Amino acid sequence: MRIAVLGPGGVGGLLAGALHRGGTEVVIVAREQTAGVISARGLRISSVSLGEWIARVPVVERLEEPVDALVVATKASGLEGALERIAVEPTLVLPLLNGLDHLEVLRERFTDGTVLAGSIRVEADRPEAGVVVHTSPFLLVQMASADPAARGGMVELARALTEAGVSARVLDSEAQVMWSKLVRLNALACTTSAYDKLLGEIRSTPALRADLEGAIAEACAVGRAEGARDVDPATAIAELDRAHETLGSSMQRDIAAGRTPELDAIPGSVLRAAARHDLQCPTIQRLVGMIAERAGIPLPAVPG
């Protein structure tokens, strides 16, 4: 396959570097300044599971050559601007953004049937342009499509990722792909960001653990209403109980660095989905209010 990666941050940079080292033809699509850094110095990657190396991945500011797959790994807030750098119609588009609402944006932009539901479980950061730090051993990409014609391409893409050291699975349900990650991510992001504490302290403090479990239970109810029948609070909390004590969230790191957190993209998408089904999420709403106050940003837009 020929794969393009839009957004060489923690997620996109890690995947581009791993695919390139594994022998897949890869090109990075990035803004001018970032493209210049990567062209000059390569991607410097430090991964607890994949090792350390410098990946000399080709990089362009605008994608004008056809690709079999486009991996979209931008922040949700920067998606529409980043898409202006894509001048071709990829065979498949695999978005690995947080939240849900980006799927509608991408499906309006690209040909019907090309945009997959996708998610990644990873703890990775980009401390500076061209540098990627992957700090936890878990690394899993999941994808699904309601279009049977996409199956073969998904299998091939999953194989390329797996051969590069990135576990990848093709599932049958788009809703399951999106919500199996979101119920856990939302609870982790909301609690770590509201209280500015890492997972270990949240788990061991009864009041904070109650918020963690409450956010999971509420999101699971919304996910099931959205069609993800297999999301289960016990499974999600068990995953977080197995995670290392120093696990934080990208939202928490964004607030600490003075960047705008993905409050609208992550819990905002859960609350908007809840509104579609007339479901209440009091724990999530309370945590969202605390985060908005800490970060000095507006509350997510939620109907009603």
HUGICOR-V566571 format. One record per run of one state. SS is the DSSP state (a for helix, b for strand, c for the rest). FROM is the first residue (numbers start at 0). LEN is the number of residues. If there is no record, write none. Layout:
ss;from;len
SS;FROM;LEN
SS;FROM;LEN
This chain:
ss;from;len
c;0;1
b;1;5
c;6;3
a;9;12
c;21;3
b;24;5
c;29;2
a;31;10
c;41;1
b;42;5
c;47;3
b;50;5
c;55;2
b;57;3
c;60;2
b;62;1
c;63;5
b;68;4
c;72;3
a;75;8
c;83;2
b;85;1
c;86;5
b;91;4
c;95;6
a;101;8
c;109;5
b;114;7
c;121;2
b;123;5
c;128;2
b;130;4
c;134;5
b;139;5
c;144;3
a;147;16
c;163;3
b;166;4
c;170;3
a;173;22
c;195;3
a;198;6
c;204;1
a;205;20
c;225;7
a;232;10
c;242;7
a;249;7
c;256;10
a;266;10
c;276;5
a;281;14
c;295;9
